Amino acid sequence: QVQLVESGGGLVQFGGSLRLSCTASENIFSIYAMNWYRQAPGKQRELVAGITSSGITNYADSVKGRFTISRDNAKKTVYLQMNSLKPEDTAVYLCMVQSTMSWGLRAYWGQGMQVTVSS
């Protein structure tokens, strides 16, 4: 089965940086987009950033100017560089990869990893 392997989460102090990585298994079908979501306690899951295989990006307003999403299509890997981290960024971060199918897009989700930003 298709699997997503995530890494890079952890504890960081206010103003610090982290880099998240997510790699899809080689058996995934053609990738349309790779995305990062996050979910904080008591809050709904939200899209943090996304990038298509052609390089089109989008970001949540709350992270613009601080986070940068990038990808390596050959490695089927997406990265999220997070700078100037704030306590409000504390959440479980999840990778989601959209694969092109004949009928549309299929979503694959990573298991998620904790990012904690201390004050």
N, C-alpha and C positions, 0 to 999 in steps of 0.2 A: 504494500500500500504506500501511497504518498505520505511522506512525513516531513515535518518542518523542525529543524533543530535551531534553537534560540540560545544566545549567549550574550553576556555583557551586563546583565542586571546586577544590582547590588546597592550598597549604602554609600552615599556621597554627601558632603556638607554643602550648605548653601553657597551658590556661586560656582560650584564644581562642574565637572563634565563626566559624561559616560558615553560609550559607544555601543549600541546594540547591534547584533548581527542575527540574521535569520537565513538559513540555507535550506532550500527545498531538495528533496531526494531526486535522483536522476531520472526516475520513472515518471515524473510529472509531465503532463502534456504542455503544449506551448503556453508560456506565461503571458498574460495580458498586463497584469499590474501586480505590484507588491506593496503592501500597506502595513502601517503600524497603528494599532488601536491601544487604548488604555482604559482601565476601569478602576476608579478609586472607591473606597468603602462608602456605601450609601449613595453612590452616583451611577448614572447610566454609562454604558460603554460609549466611547467617543472615538472618532477617527482623528488621529494625531497628524499623520502625514501619509501620502501615497505617491507612487511613481509608476508610470507605465513603462513598458519595455522600450518605447521610443524616447523616453526621457521627460515626459510631461509630469510635472509635480504639482501637488497641492498640500496645503498645511492648514491646520486649525489656527484661527486668529491668535490664540493664546500662546502659540509657540513660534510664530513667525519672527524671524530675525535671531532666534536662539537655536532652533533645531534645523538640521539639514539631512534630508533623505537622499540616498544614492543607491546605485545597484551595479552589480556585475552580472550581466546577462549570461556570460559563458559559465560562471560559477553558480548561477541561479541563486544569488545571494543579494539580500537587501540590507542596508545599514541605516542606522539612525544615529547621527552625531548630535548629542544633546549638550549644549553649553549653557552657562549662566543658569544653572538649575535652581529652582525654587521649591520650597516645601509643597506648594500647590501641584507640583509635578509628581508627587508621590502617588504611585498607583501600580497595578499589575499591567504590564505591557505585553501585548499579544501581537504576533505576526500573523498576517492574513495574506495569502497568495491567491490570486484569481487566475484560473487556467481557462484558456479558450476551448470550448467544446462546439460541436456542430449545432447545438441548440442554444448556446449562450455562454455564460461564464459560470464556472464552478469554483467555490471558495474552499480553501483549506486553511485550517487554523492551527497555530502552535499552541502549546499548553500554557504559555504565559510565564512571565518572570517578574519578580518584585523589584521595583525601583523605589528607594526611600531616600528622600532629601531631608537632612536634618537642618534645624535652624542654627 
